């Protein structure tokens, strides 16, 4: 009997001493959290600028490449300006903390539509681009989901 109780006692003391001298500390977890917040903020800035400048601006200034793509669809200039305005609004909203999660979801929906159009009508070389853009947008929407509840509370207080 003493043989069984000795290993259990030594095992218990070992686990206690190991857990009390654990190298993970609260400061290292805070550092990781801070780095993740900074990276997520940088991702939001990059995507916001991409949607506002690289995607929306050519449509809003009726650049020939944007006009040609939408003419090929038969949608005309009205759709080009509408899509450009939606992309600009989404890109700018990604930069506003309270709107970032909702903007990411809205831009993801826009990218699903772009993917469907690319696959069914355009058949161009950039078919996967909308899907690739959905991944970081989904990350932003999930990570900033707390902002959505804040936005809902804010809207309810105003109504």
N, C-alpha and C positions, 0 to 999 in steps of 0.2 A: 504494500500500500504506500509506503514511503517513496518508492520509486515513481509511482504515478503522480504523487503530489509535488515532487521536486521539479519535474519538467514543467508542470502547469504553473507553478509559482515563478520559475525562472522565465517562462514564456510571458507571463503577465507583466513581470517587471521589465522585460525587454520591450514589450509593446508600449508600456507607459513611458519608458525613457525615450523611445524612438519618437513617440508622438509629442513629447514635451520639447524635444530639440529639433523639431521639424524645420527644414530650411525655408519652407514657404511662409512668408509673412504677409501681413496686411499691406505693407508698402509695395511689395512686388505685384500684388494683385491690383492695387490702385494704378501702378505704372502701366500695367497691361491694359487696363480700362481706359486710361488717358490716351494711350497710343491708338487704341481702337477708335475712340471718339475723334481723334485728330485725323486718322485715316479715312473715317467715314465722312467727315466734313470736307476733306480734300476731294473725295470721290463725288460728293454732291456738287462742289464747285466746278469740277471738271465736266461732269455731265450737264450741269446747268448751262455752262458756257457753250458746250457742244450743241445742245438743243437750241439755244438762243442765237448763236452765231453761225455755226456750220450747217444746221439743218433748217431753221426757220428763216434766217436772213435771205438765202437764195430764193426762197418761195415768195417772201414779202417784197423783194425788189424785182421779181419776175425775171430772174436769171434764166438764160436760154436752156440750160440743162434741166432746171426744175419745170419750166413751162413745157419742154418737150416730153418729159416723162408723164406729166399729167394729161397732155394732149393725146398721148398714145393710149391712155386709158379712156379718153373721151369725156373727161370730167371738166376740162376748161379752166379758166383763170379763177373762177369763184371758188372752186375746191382747193386750188393752189393757195389762195390767200387764207382760206379758212384753216387748212392744215397748218400753214405757216403761223397763223395767229395762235392756234392751239399749242404748237410746239414752243413758241415764244413764251406763252403764258406758263406752260409747264416747266420750261427751263428756268424762268425767273422764280417761280414758286418753289423750285427745289432749293433755292438760296434763302428762303424764308423759313426759319425753324418750325413755326407753327403749321405751315402748309406742306412741308417736305414729304411727309408720308402720303398724303392725299395726292400730291403732284406725282409722286413715283408710281402710285397705282394708276392714275389717269394716263401717264405716259406709257405705262406697260400696256394698257388697253389699246392705246394708239399704235403701239408696236405690234400687237397681235393683229390688228387690222392691216398694218403695212406688210406683215409676213404673209397673210392670206392673199393680199393683192399681188405680192411678188411671186408667190407660188402659182397662183391660178392665172394671172394675166401677163405679167412682165417677163417672167422666166429669165431674169437677168443674172449677172454674176454675183450680185450682192443679196441673194435670197436669205442667207443666214444672218445678215447684219441685224435685223430687228430682234431676232432671238438672242443674239449675243448681248444686245442692249437691255433686254429684259432681265438678265441675271443681276447686274448691279442695281437696277431699279427695284427688283424684288428685295435685295439686301437692304436697301435704304428704307423701303416701305416697312419691312419687318423690324429693323433696328429703331426706327423712329415712330413706331406704332403708338407710343405713349403720347406723341404730339396730336394724334387724331382724337384721343379722348379729351385732351385739353381744348382742341378746336371745337368739339361738340359741346363741351361745357360753356365755352365762350359764346358760341352761337345761341345756346339756350338762354343764357343770361341776357343777351341782347334782344331776344324775341319776346 
